[in-house]
Every structure is written in structure tokens, then in C-alpha cells.
């Protein structure tokens, strides 16, 4: 059924011609966006859309690798957190403390991949003589999602000329400094992704697969 179809993907080749990375999906209808790939290789260049959000005790921005997509496209959503000097939040897996947690709400138009947290730092708390995993400074939490490639969703897009998906989520955390752990907070988040219908126009006859 798929014979003769191009399989979209990316190879990353160094100056010596050696393949260092590759990005391919298991189905030809699904594909990484170019910005998604760039973000995995060069995180500082990954945000096409970024918006600051008011949050107590830290700086917070919601960002996304792409503002536009189509059925089957894989993009990245996430948050960037900036903690002042001397302030930390606990990482997932900590025992006895409330960790920072990003949660993106599921929806029928998207498929969520696993969350990605940075590597935690082990902080020694002399007052209680404990070592705990924390995040400090500036870091990102990211999650890939794939726009649905289901036939019924694609057909609905064709009829409507596209659709803007409003993706909801939240960030929960408890910020602490050297003397105080502040009250835990939950910050609501929102991302918007414009999804265009697939281009179904056939290629010109001279370049069609025969």
C-alpha cells in the first residue's frame, strides 16, 4: 500500500559525512516539524512562540516550537522557568516534598508523548541534614505532541479550512529558598496551534511516480 511513497524524516550529518542523529516516525503520515528537530539539537533556538506568564517567586514563560501545523505534525510545547539566586524547586521523584510538575491536558486532536525534565541537582539541606533533587537557575520542561492524523479529523479540517487548537495545561510547584518553603501554587497554561488541512492537490503528471 505504501510502496513508492516518500518516508519523511531528517538525518543530521557532521562535517566528516557521519550521521549523528536521525528523526523518523514509524508511519509516513506522521512527521517531525523542522523547528521540533532544531529544538532537540539546539534548545536555545527552539521557541517560535513564547509568552511570559505571571507566577509567584519565579519567572515563567510558555513556549512552543511551532505556531502552525498539519495532521501528523509533531511539535514541542513547554515552559521555561527562571529561578532567582538562592531559590529552588523540587524535581519529580523527590520523597516527602512537592515536586514541580507540568501537565498538558489530553484532547482527541492530539497525541501526547512523554514529558522531558532536565537533569536534577542534588542539594544538601543542612538544617535537616538531607540531600534532595532540585532544579535551580533557568531550565525548561518540554513535551512533544503529535497532531492527529485520523481520517475523520483530516476530513473535518478540509471542510472548515483549518482549525486553531487551544491546548490547556498547568504547572504546579512549590518554590523554596534557604529559610522558607512558600505555599504551593498552580499556574494555568494555554497554547494555541493553527492546524491547516493537508494539501491534497496531486503533483504535476511529469513528476508523478509511475
C-alpha positions as CSV (number, residue, x, y, z in Angstrom):
1,X,0.0,0.0,0.0
2,X,2.8,2.4,0.8
3,X,5.2,1.3,-1.9
4,X,6.7,4.2,-3.8
5,X,5.7,6.8,-1.1
6,X,8.4,9.1,0.3
7,X,9.1,8.5,4.0
8,X,9.7,11.9,5.6
9,X,12.4,12.4,8.1
10,X,15.7,14.0,8.9
11,X,19.4,13.0,9.1
12,X,21.9,15.1,10.9
13,X,25.3,14.7,9.3
14,X,28.6,16.2,10.6
15,X,31.4,17.7,8.5
16,X,33.0,14.3,8.1
17,X,29.8,12.9,6.5
18,X,28.9,10.8,9.5
19,X,25.2,10.5,10.5
20,X,25.0,11.7,14.1
21,X,21.2,11.9,14.6
22,X,18.1,10.8,12.7
23,X,14.5,11.7,13.2
24,X,11.8,9.4,11.7
25,X,8.4,8.4,12.7
26,X,7.0,4.8,12.3
27,X,4.2,6.0,10.0
28,X,4.6,8.1,6.8
29,X,1.6,10.2,7.7
30,X,3.5,11.5,10.8
31,X,6.5,13.7,10.8
32,X,8.7,16.0,12.9
33,X,8.4,19.7,12.2
34,X,11.7,21.4,11.3
35,X,11.5,23.5,14.4
36,X,10.9,20.5,16.5
37,X,14.2,18.9,15.2
38,X,16.1,22.2,15.6
39,X,14.9,22.4,19.2
40,X,16.2,18.9,20.0
41,X,19.6,19.8,18.6
42,X,19.8,23.4,19.7
43,X,17.3,24.1,22.6
44,X,18.1,27.8,22.7
45,X,16.7,28.2,19.1
46,X,13.6,26.1,19.6
47,X,10.9,28.7,20.6
48,X,8.9,30.1,17.7
49,X,6.2,31.4,20.1
50,X,7.0,32.4,23.7
51,X,4.8,34.3,26.2
52,X,5.6,35.4,29.7
53,X,3.2,34.4,32.5
54,X,2.8,35.9,35.9
55,X,3.9,33.4,38.6
56,X,5.0,34.0,42.2
57,X,8.7,33.5,43.2
58,X,9.9,32.8,39.7
59,X,9.9,33.9,36.1
60,X,7.8,31.8,33.8
61,X,7.1,31.6,30.0
62,X,5.0,29.2,28.0
63,X,6.6,28.4,24.6
64,X,6.1,26.2,21.6
65,X,8.3,25.1,18.7
66,X,5.7,25.9,16.0
67,X,2.7,28.1,15.7
68,X,1.4,26.2,12.6
69,X,1.0,22.5,11.9
70,X,-1.0,20.0,9.9
71,X,-2.3,16.5,10.6
72,X,0.5,14.2,11.6
73,X,2.9,17.0,12.6
74,X,5.0,16.6,15.7
75,X,5.7,19.8,17.7
76,X,7.0,20.7,21.1
77,X,5.3,22.6,23.9
78,X,6.8,23.5,27.2
79,X,7.7,26.1,29.8
80,X,10.8,27.9,30.7
81,X,11.4,28.6,34.3
82,X,13.8,31.2,35.7
83,X,14.5,30.9,39.5
84,X,16.2,33.8,41.3
85,X,19.5,33.1,43.1
86,X,19.0,31.0,46.3
87,X,15.6,29.7,45.2
88,X,14.9,26.1,44.1
89,X,12.0,23.8,43.3
90,X,12.0,20.1,43.8
91,X,12.3,17.7,40.9
92,X,9.9,14.8,40.1
93,X,10.8,11.7,42.2
94,X,11.6,13.6,45.3
95,X,10.4,12.0,48.5
96,X,8.5,14.0,51.1
97,X,8.3,17.2,49.2
98,X,6.1,18.6,46.4
99,X,7.8,18.5,43.1
100,X,7.4,20.8,40.1
101,X,5.0,19.2,37.6
102,X,3.9,20.2,34.1
103,X,0.6,18.7,33.0
104,X,-0.9,19.1,29.5
105,X,-4.5,18.2,29.1
106,X,-5.2,15.3,26.7
107,X,-7.6,16.1,23.7
108,X,-8.8,13.9,20.8
109,X,-7.0,16.1,18.3
110,X,-3.5,15.5,19.8
111,X,-1.4,12.6,21.0
112,X,1.0,13.4,23.9
113,X,4.5,11.9,24.2
114,X,6.5,11.6,27.4
115,X,7.4,14.7,29.4
116,X,11.1,15.8,29.5
117,X,12.6,17.3,32.6
118,X,16.2,18.5,32.9
119,X,18.7,16.6,35.0
120,X,18.3,17.5,38.6
121,X,20.9,18.8,41.0
122,X,21.4,17.3,44.4
123,X,21.0,20.0,47.1
124,X,22.2,19.4,50.7
125,X,19.8,20.9,53.3
126,X,21.9,21.4,56.4
127,X,19.0,22.3,58.7
128,X,17.5,18.8,58.3
129,X,20.7,17.0,57.1
130,X,19.0,15.8,53.9
131,X,20.1,15.6,50.2
132,X,17.2,16.2,47.8
133,X,16.9,16.5,44.0
134,X,16.1,20.1,42.9
135,X,16.1,22.5,39.9
136,X,17.9,25.9,40.1
137,X,18.6,28.7,37.8
138,X,16.9,28.6,34.3
139,X,15.6,25.4,32.8
140,X,12.9,24.0,30.5
141,X,10.3,21.3,30.8
142,X,9.1,20.1,27.4
143,X,6.5,17.7,25.9
144,X,6.2,16.6,22.3
145,X,2.7,16.2,20.9
146,X,1.5,14.9,17.5
147,X,-1.5,16.4,15.7
148,X,-4.0,13.7,14.9
149,X,-3.7,12.1,11.5
150,X,-7.0,10.3,11.9
151,X,-9.1,10.4,8.6
152,X,-12.1,11.9,10.3
153,X,-10.1,14.8,11.8
154,X,-8.4,15.5,8.5
155,X,-11.7,15.5,6.7
156,X,-13.2,18.0,9.2
157,X,-10.2,20.3,8.6
158,X,-10.8,20.2,4.9
159,X,-14.4,21.2,5.3
160,X,-13.6,24.0,7.8
161,X,-10.5,25.3,6.0
162,X,-8.4,24.6,9.1
163,X,-8.8,24.9,12.9
164,X,-7.0,26.6,15.8
165,X,-6.4,24.1,18.7
166,X,-6.4,25.6,22.1
167,X,-4.3,23.3,24.3
168,X,-4.7,23.6,28.0
169,X,-2.3,22.7,30.8
170,X,-1.0,23.7,34.2
171,X,2.3,24.0,36.1
172,X,2.3,23.0,39.8
173,X,5.3,23.9,42.0
174,X,6.5,24.9,45.5
175,X,9.4,27.4,45.5
176,X,11.8,27.3,48.4
177,X,14.7,29.5,49.5
178,X,17.3,28.9,52.3
179,X,14.8,29.6,55.0
180,X,11.2,29.4,53.7
181,X,9.1,27.0,51.5
182,X,6.3,29.0,50.1
183,X,2.7,27.9,49.6
184,X,2.4,25.5,46.6
185,X,0.8,27.1,43.6
186,X,-0.9,26.0,40.3
187,X,-0.5,28.2,37.2
188,X,-2.9,27.6,34.3
189,X,-1.3,27.5,30.9
190,X,-2.5,27.7,27.3
191,X,-1.0,27.2,23.9
192,X,-2.6,27.8,20.5
193,X,-1.7,25.8,17.4
194,X,-3.1,26.6,14.0
195,X,-3.8,23.4,12.1
196,X,-4.2,23.7,8.3
197,X,-5.7,20.9,6.2
198,X,-3.5,18.7,4.1
199,X,-2.6,19.8,0.6
200,X,-4.4,17.1,-1.4
201,X,-3.6,18.5,-4.9
202,X,-1.7,15.9,-6.9
203,X,1.8,16.5,-8.2
204,X,2.1,17.5,-11.9
205,X,2.0,14.5,-14.2
206,X,5.7,14.6,-15.3
207,X,6.9,14.1,-11.7
208,X,4.4,11.5,-10.5
209,X,5.6,8.1,-9.5
210,X,4.9,5.7,-12.4
